[in-house]
Amino acid sequence: MTRPSTDPTDSDPTPPRIDTSETVAEPRAEPKKPAAKPPASGTGPSRGGSATRPDTPRPPATTPVDDSHLKTIIAPKVVERIGDFEILGEIARGGMGVVYRARQLGVNRTVALKMMLGTHGMSPEERGRFQAEAEAAGQLDHPHIVAVHAVGEDRGRPYLSMAYVEGNSLKQIVADGPLGPRKAATLMEKIARAVHYAHSKGIVHRDIKPANVLIDKDGEPRVTDFGLAKRTAKDSGLTATGQVLGTPSYMPPEQASGKTEEVGVLSDVYSLGATLYCLLAGRPPFQAASVIETLQQVVHTDPVAPRQWSPQLPRDLETICLKTLSKSPKDRYASGAEMADELQRFLNGEPILARPLGRLERTARWMRRRPTEAGLAVVSVLALVALAVVGVSLSYQSDLSKSLSETEHQREVAETQRTEAQRQRVLAEEEKAKADGLRGEAEQLRRKAEVERTAAVAAREEADRQRTRAEYQEARARRFLYGSQINVAMQMWEEANHKEMTRILDGLRPAGGSEDLRGFEWHYLDRLRRAGFDYAQLPTHQGLLSLSVTSDGRRLATSGRSTIRVFDLERRETVWEQETPLRSTVVRWGGGKEEGRLFVGYQDGRIALLDAAGKTIRKSDGPVANAAVGPLALTRDDSRIAAVFANGQVAVLNVDTFQRVARWQVPKANAQSGVEFSHDDKRVMTTLSFGDRVQSWNAETGKPEADLEGLFDGMGVIRRDPGGDWLVGAAGSLLSIVQWDLRTGKKVRQFLGHERRVEDVAMTANVEKILSASDDATVRFWTPGLSDQSRVLRGHAGPVHFAAMNLDGQRLVTGSSRGDILEWNISADPLCHRLRGHDGWVFRVAFSPDGETVATASRDKTVRTWNVRTGALLRTFKGHTEQTEGVVFSHDGTTLYSSSDDTTIRAWSLQQPDSPPAIWKGHTAPIWGLALSPDGKHLASAGHDQTVRVWETATGRCVRTWKGHTRRVMDVAWHPRDRSVLSAGEDGTVRCWSFDSDSQQWVHPVTGTNDVAISLAGDLMATSSVGVVQVWAMPERTLKFELRGATNTAYQVEFSPDGTRLATGGADGSARVWDMATGQQLLRFKHESTVFGVTFSRDGRRLGTASRDESVRIFDSLDP
């Protein structure tokens, strides 16, 4: 807290201003001091007995200060507002002045407000001195001077506002005892520079003392109270000659003598020394029982050396202090800056410039200061000398007669002294022996203390180690818990438990400043959660048997045990619902001319056509077949309808009359079989109940025709696309979806992904989108034109039996026999792109610097680039004559480097893709691994010729060839920090090569290696081999983890950009993501075959994988 002056008298501008608060001795005992007595000077009794020695208690004040003139002033009541200032509280009060803590309303800041209590009795000189203080301090801007903001007057009372500083004054601090030498010197060095700054602005303070120095909350000093300040250039005339202003204990002799014309810069230097004296001794240099006695000491008496009060005080600091307290101004430091420099030399441990005074110099200074007493002393000495001469001549005769007897006496005395000396020597030897014994005991105690200190230090260090270990274990436990929760979240995803998955992922968000443990896996799962669970729950239909969506996607029809319902998908309301006397087994919306009408099949074998309001338009005259109706199929023009019945019969009816066109028996068929028309509507396609083929029948005669290509165990539902050229079926036992070209009968492709039987499928025209429902409780959404990889939709609590979509694929509806019906919202951007186009295995994948493009290297001898967001193929680079093994982008994304079994490296221009590549030759065997240096100027390559080579990217020139491996070199990696290259060989070693020294730095044995990677920070190295991935702490190369999640060969390892995750690809067809803090597996992505390559994008938010299944997959955790 700022107290511009906590001494009440500091607030009084009354002349003569003499502050007695630190002058009159207080009735309190001094702390015990050494027995040695100080010289009879300064405040000793020999100068009148009014001051105290360091080893005696201070006497009580005998002459109180006359404050009767203050009693006539009536203190005003507490006010709430003064001018623009709101009073918050009182800091200090004196006879005529008061200091408030206030808020300046105009600028909303807290200030210290100093003001006169009233104008009664104030002379113009007093008002002028108050104004002078404001003007003096107002022009000073220094970090160690309290700033004055404004000066004004309220109801005739002048005031000034100054900075409000949190803290206490030096006077309050020293009241608890002297400060340490270094602390005192440090504070005074800053105060002296602040005072020197005031001097440079033409301001002399004239009242420097501990009470006028505040220490703020940061421990920094701030000089305040310029109430007695004097301008050196032009004195205001407010101080008359002979007038004594200030605090006697801290004022210089010229000021104490009333010689105001001599008061200047060196006077403040004296007061700085007096303040330093107080900090070191705990009391001012002069402090008598009354003001007059104190002033007399200031003028005539030398101060007691500070070391008499504090013997441990450094002599250099005492010398600095006493030099500033010289009676003569010319013997002091020439400025506050010179004093500050001397203190700085002391603090720096450098020799100071000042030297202590000798006896002769002290005597000479005393004689110059008190010439009258000095003259009398000289006369007295001369008189004594004359008397001595006379006395000697008169006593000469008698002395001569006594000399013989005295000589004899002296001989006897000498003998006695010799005997006594011998005795004293014996005693001294005894004392020495005792001292040696005590010294030995002291040494033992010292050694014991040293042992105990060492033990204490060891115990503290052990406690620190235990705390560090506990913190490490706690952080590791948090990491393990995080990994476990990620795995549980993945399990909740597989179980379609949206609520629990959301709770787990939300619980892993950092809170309250805790460490954020989330990585690629969390962001991927969070996006997966939001994309895979984006559905709306529609009204349930108990005993659900089938569902169908109109081609425009506006209405949904469902059939159950005893009701048929039509639901408006836009208005979210039931249009109509009716009970049926017979169980309705199937519903299907018509198209074309029958658009908006509903075909219904019943349990008794009848088929009906209902209008939009649910009214029957027509119905078959009787059962088409004596069994429940199964799936229905319509020709393109809705003129005929085909149905499969539970008894294995298939019938074709005329829609206009419901008259039977044809009917035939299909062996082993039932209501679970599938039925569809061919592309020209001349044939009917059927499947057997869990059969292995799709059969073809003549629609007019029912005679069998050629089956569609392929045998597929468990073939069930089949659907024709709205265009009529394609057929898609669910091969339940193979957990797959098969697509045929109806024009040729040939199988086109097969989609894999479901983990249990596929129950139903739906599609748009040309099979651009497919929706499948499975017993694995998932719905999958396929976009064959973009990717063969499906979007997995989870929301059903059990097996999903029915799937339907409208013509453009914007309405996706699924249902289960339990009656739950869900409508899905599918975003255009899938979480995983499956990039297909290579005609052989894909070995490596690399991201461009911006992460929007990937490049791939394949067995088909090509290098290809792809758009990450759309999965579209951008470019195919041909030129290698053997399979391509490695691929990497330049740091600026303008060049693509590839390596091949044809022993060459090629540099492809992405800015001019049609231009031929630069071909680099040097290796004599296939080249697999490539790595670009951190600065992009060099490319390292791993050759099966057992060499590692480094190439200049600007010229393609080979600048380094390192030999040392005894078998094929499989991969290389640049160290991110020290311009070295790591190489992994089949000889079971990782070697480090220094680029600058062109030499091998070290060889590290591992369990056979296929790949090597190093983290961006250079603190971790990973190697892969058969059945294990090893992680090593660098640079010690000590084993940190063995990651054994893969049960077969691991082909590539890659660190995430932040080094907290490691991706691996292996022969088991899995790409895995691991936590480098715990070694836990966090995610696993499955290919159909070996994963040769894995890589992260530069931002760590995308993961690319390359596989033997001829595909590349991009797993994306970024929001679209």
Secondary structure, DSSP 4 states (H G I P E B T S, - for coil): ---S--SGGGG--PSS-B--TTTSPPS-PPPP--SPPPPS-TTSGGGTS-S--TTSPPPPPSS----GGGTTPPPPPP-SEETTEEEEEEEEE-SSEEEEEEEETTTTEEEEEEEES-STT--HHHHHHHHHHHHHHHT---TTBPPEEEEEEETTEEEEEEE---EEEHHHHHTT-PPPHHHHHHHHHHHHHHHHHHHHTTEE-S--SGGGEEEETTS-EEE---TT-EESSS--S-S-TT---B-GGGS-HHHHTT-GGG-SHHHHHHHHHHHHHHHHHSS-S---SSHHHHHHHHHH-PPPPHHHH-TTS-HHHHHHHHHHT-SSGGGS-SSHHHHHHHHHHHHTTPPPS-----HHHHHHHHHHH-HHHHHHHHHHHHHHHHHHHHHHHHHHHHHHHHHHHHHHHHHHHHHHHHHHHHHHHHHHHHHHHHHHHHHHHHHHHHHHHHHHHHHHHHHHHHHHHHHHHHHHHHHHHHHHHHHHHHHHHHHHHHTT-HHHHHHHHHHTS--TT------HHHHHHHHHHHHHT-EEEEPP-TT--EEEE-TTS-EEEEE-SSEEEEEETTTTEEEEEEE-SS-EEEEEEB-GGGBT-EEEEETTS-EEEE-TTS-EEEE-SS-SSSS-EEEEEE-TTSSEEEEEETTSEEEEEETTT--EEEEEE-TT--TTS-EEE-TTSSEEEEE-TTBS-EEEEETTT--EEPPPS---TTEEEEEE-TTSSEEEEEEGGGTEEEEEETTTTEEEEEEE--SS-EEEEEE-GGGS-EEEEETTSEEEEEETTTEEEEEEEE--SS---EEEE-TTS--EEEE-TTS-EEEE---SS-SEEEEE--SS-EEEEEE-TTSSEEEEEETTSEEEEEETTT--EEEEEE--SS-EEEEEE-TTSSEEEEEETTSEEEEEESSSTTSPPEEEE--SS-EEEEEE-TTSSEEEEEETTSEEEEEETTT--EEEEEE--SS-EEEEEE-SSSSEEEEEETTSEEEEEETTTTEEEEEEE-S--SEEEE-TTSSEEEEEEBTEEEEEETTTTEEEEEE---SSBEEEEEE-TTSSEEEEEETTSEEEEEETTT--EEEEEE-SS-EEEEEE-TTSSEEEEEETTSEEEEEE-S--
